Amino acid sequence: RAPPSASLYRTPRCKGLKRTHLKLEAH
């Protein structure tokens, strides 16, 4: 849904944020 977010998923530093973002989308 968000192209810029997809690039963050590939970033190892944002690996933890990836799970957090998935939880936000779950809501």
N, C-alpha and C positions, 0 to 999 in steps of 0.2 A: 504493500500500500504506500509506503514511503521509500522512494528510491535512495535517499541519503542514508536512511537507517540500514538498508541492505548492505551498504559499504561498511558500516560500523560492525555488522555481524562478522565480516571477514577479518576485522581487527582483533588480534589476540587480547589487547588491553581491554576491549569492550566485551570480552567473553563473559564476564560476570554480569555486565549490563544486559547482555542478550537474554539471560534467564529472567532478569527483572522486567525487561520490556515485554517478554512473553506473558508474564503475569498481569501486566497492565492491559494487554490486549485481551486477556481472558475475561477481564471485567467488562 
